[in-house]
Amino acid sequence: MAECFIVGLGGFIGAVCRYLIGLIPLRVRHFHPLRWKQAA
């Protein structure tokens, strides 16, 4: 029973990490236009 819980927890952590990694490029793309407008 404990092994099933550990496997499920590992899958959940992996999904959260993939979700956060997917958000990083979106944030960088949104911030770049703001920086260019402020520099200009």
N, C-alpha and C positions, 0 to 999 in steps of 0.2 A: 504493500500500500504506500509506504514512504517513497519507494522508487517512482511510482506513478506521479506522486506529488512533485518530486524533484524534476522529473522530465517535463511536466507541465509548467513548472516555474521557469525552467530554462527556456522553454519555447516562448513564454510570455516576455521574458527579458529580451530575447532575441528580436521579437516583434517590435518592442518598444525602441530598441536601438536602431532598427531599420527605419522606423517611423521618424525618429529624431534626425538620423543621417539624411533622410529624404527632405527634411525641412531646411537643412542648412543651405543648400544651393538656392532655394527659393528666397531666403532672407538676404543672401548676398546679391542676388539679381535685383531685389527691390531696393536695396540701399545704394547700389551703384549710381542709378540715375539721380538720386538726391545729392550725392556727393559731387557729381559732375555739374549739376545746376548751381550748387553753392560755390564751387571753384570758379565757375564762369560768371 
